[in-house]
Amino acid sequence: MLPPSHPRTKESIILTPVPQSQRVVPLTPPHTFQIPIKIIQTQNDIVSFQSSTSFSNFLGFIVSLSESINSKKLSDGCHVSPTVNSIISIIETLVAYVDEIPPAPQSARYGNVAYRTWHERMSEEAESFMMRILPDEVKDASIELVPYFTDSFGNASRIDYGTGHETNFAAWLYCLAKLGIVKEEDYQAVVSRVFVKYLDLMRKLQLKYCLEPAGSHGVWGLDDYHFLPFIFGASQLIDHKYMKPKSIHNDDILGNFANEYLYLSCIIFIKKVKKGLFAEHSPMLDDISGVPNWKKVNSGLLKMYKIEVLEKVPIMQHFLFGSIIKWYDLYPLLLLY
């Protein structure tokens, strides 16, 4: 796999059109839900997925979330629906589960056991969490939503977490949008309230249980664990009067504004967990800081997310397809297996 800094990868990013937002059209009832399964195994499967309406609409949903937070601080007022409040409550419950695990000597063995304990409890409660959100007429959707939800918080066998798990969380939110439960007017709150809570939870899990990066590019990657907060964070900073991409090197700006801007909070977290010169442990982010404006950063990151996450077999081989996120809008599923 070529690192993002590789010339061929840079060329493909330059040549890739900027992904555009798309409206999510809710499913028409009645609808039969099914347990989603893994399908992608080869690069040819990726090519097929790229041509599907599911691919373009899911990516368009990510762009819509990004646009919803354009030039807005996290604390800015927004519409917060009962659904959004329910999702926030679920994530806060998962944070409480982390805090309930008793302290013990920090070791790889303890971290593994403790994380598996937390993950098992989360998985056991997942269906009841879905019941908090789903209206009576689509309760059956739980069988489809639970796998995306439980895959959003890392893998309990490998004790790892990465952009594929983060993409599962976005897929879970997309499914809620396809069900008409999350609406367009919720998008700003989905980023500034829900996703921020999710990001805080995942950082807590990463630090407490020493989760390994899943599918990381190492020093040549954007980040060991996350991608979406950089996209959303760059959108927040578009047309900001004072802060430019190079502002990430100003510790005063980071300290004063990280609580309002996702991109800056990501930089602070990286500096907290990594030692040494920033340009050495995060050369990709250092390169991006030389881009003249945040609009170009945002569009470049959207193209990179498409190429480096949604089009990579090692990441997408774990992605799930069912009746909401369809694989077979191109090919009948039964003809494949």
C-alpha positions, -999 to 999 in steps of 0.1 A, spaced: 0 0 0 15 33 -10 18 60 17 -2 93 12 31 111 5 40 88 -24 41 106 -58 16 82 -74 -8 87 -44 -4 125 -46 -11 123 -83 -43 103 -78 -55 127 -52 -49 157 -75 -68 139 -104 -97 128 -82 -128 151 -84 -138 167 -51 -167 146 -37 -200 164 -36 -227 164 -10 -258 142 -17 -292 141 -1 -300 109 17 -334 97 6 -352 77 33 -362 41 26 -398 36 15 -418 13 38 -425 -16 40 -389 -27 42 -372 -60 50 -341 -57 70 -312 -82 70 -281 -89 90 -253 -71 71 -223 -91 59 -187 -86 47 -183 -89 9 -152 -70 -2 -122 -92 -7 -103 -79 -37 -96 -46 -55 -121 -57 -81 -147 -56 -54 -136 -21 -45 -141 -11 -82 -176 -26 -81 -184 -8 -48 -171 25 -63 -197 22 -91 -227 17 -67 -252 43 -56 -244 32 -20 -208 44 -24 -216 78 -38 -245 84 -14 -225 74 17 -196 96 6 -221 124 -2 -235 120 33 -199 126 47 -196 157 26 -230 169 38 -219 165 74 -188 184 66 -207 213 50 -231 215 79 -203 226 102 -187 250 76 -173 281 94 -190 271 127 -176 266 162 -185 235 182 -203 257 207 -225 275 182 -262 270 187 -279 244 165 -310 222 163 -307 193 188 -335 168 182 -346 141 207 -328 115 185 -295 134 188 -300 136 225 -307 99 227 -275 91 208 -255 115 231 -269 97 261 -259 63 246 -223 75 241 -222 90 277 -233 56 290 -204 39 272 -181 65 287 -195 56 321 -187 19 314 -150 28 309 -150 47 342 -166 18 361 -138 -6 354 -117 -6 385 -81 7 384 -53 -18 380 -17 -18 371 -13 -5 336 0 -34 315 -7 -49 281 -24 -79 297 -47 -57 319 -55 -34 290 -65 -64 268 -87 -79 295 -103 -46 305 -110 -35 269 -126 -69 261 -147 -65 292 -158 -30 281 -164 -42 245 -185 -72 256 -207 -50 278 -211 -25 250 -221 -53 226 -245 -69 250 -263 -36 255 -262 -26 218 -297 -38 209 -313 -20 239 -294 11 227 -310 8 193 -345 5 209 -339 39 225 -337 54 190 -358 34 166 -395 42 163 -419 13 166 -424 9 129 -387 2 122 -377 -17 154 -367 -45 131 -339 -24 117 -320 -32 149 -306 -64 133 -290 -43 107 -279 -14 129 -263 -33 157 -233 -47 137 -224 -12 124 -227 1 159 -206 -26 176 -179 -23 149 -176 14 156 -155 10 188 -126 -12 177 -119 -49 176 -119 -69 209 -98 -97 194 -71 -76 178 -73 -49 205 -71 -23 178 -90 7 163 -87 27 131 -104 46 103 -124 15 93 -141 15 127 -146 52 125 -162 46 91 -186 21 107 -197 48 131 -204 71 101 -222 42 84 -244 37 115 -253 74 113 -259 71 76 -283 42 83 -302 63 107 -305 90 80 -317 64 55 -344 54 81 -355 90 83 -345 92 120 -316 115 115 -326 144 93 -307 171 75 -315 197 101 -297 174 126 -264 173 107 -247 202 125 -255 186 158 -244 152 145 -210 166 141 -207 192 169 -225 171 196 -226 134 186 -193 130 167 -174 151 193 -187 128 221 -177 97 200 -142 111 194 -138 119 231 -149 83 240 -125 68 214 -96 89 228 -104 77 262 -104 40 251 -71 45 231 -53 59 261 -67 37 288 -65 4 269 -36 11 246 -55 2 215 -32 -6 185 -38 15 153 -57 -6 128 -45 -2 92 -22 28 100 3 42 75 26 48 104 46 80 101 33 85 66 -4 85 76 -26 114 85 -33 100 120 -30 67 137 -67 63 144 -89 90 128 -97 108 96 -131 123 98 -124 149 125 -98 164 102 -123 168 74 -150 183 97 -124 204 115 -110 219 83 -146 228 72 -151 246 105 -121 268 98 -130 277 62 -128 315 58 -116 321 94 -102 356 97 -71 347 116 -64 310 117 -47 295 87 -34 260 82 0 270 94 -16 281 127 -14 245 140 23 253 148 12 281 172 8 266 207 -12 296 220 -38 292 192 -40 254 199 -44 260 236 -70 287 233 -92 273 205 -89 235 205 -121 231 224 -140 249 196 -123 234 165 -119 197 158 -88 200 136 -70 219 164 -81 193 190 -67 166 168 -33 183 166 -32 188 204 -40 151 210 -13 140 186 12 162 203 1 148 237 7 112 227 37 115 204 71 127 213 97 145 192 94 171 164 60 174 148 74 174 113 91 140 121 62 121 136 34 137 116 50 147 82 16 145 63 0 170 87 31 192 86 28 192 48 -9 201 49 -1 231 72 16 247 41 -17 247 21 -28 283 16 -64 280 29 -88 257 48 -111 252 18 -83 235 -1 -74 215 30 -110 203 33 -114 194 -3 -81 176 -4 -90 156 27 -123 146 13 -105 132 -18 -79 115 4 -106 99 25 -122 84 -6 -88 71 -19 -71 61 14 -101 47 33 -131 39 11 -110 24 -17 -85 3 3 -91 -34 6 -74 -38 40 -98 -13 55 -130 -20 35 -128 -58 37 -144 -54 71 -172 -32 59 -207 -45 60 -235 -46 34 -272 -52 40 -305 -39 29 -297 -3 39 -262 0 26 -266 -22 -4 -239 -40 -23 -264 -55 -48 -277 -24 -64 -252 -35 -90 -252 -73 -86 -278 -97 -70 -262 -109 -38 -272 -145 -44 -253 -145 -76 -221 -138 -57 -224 -166 -31 
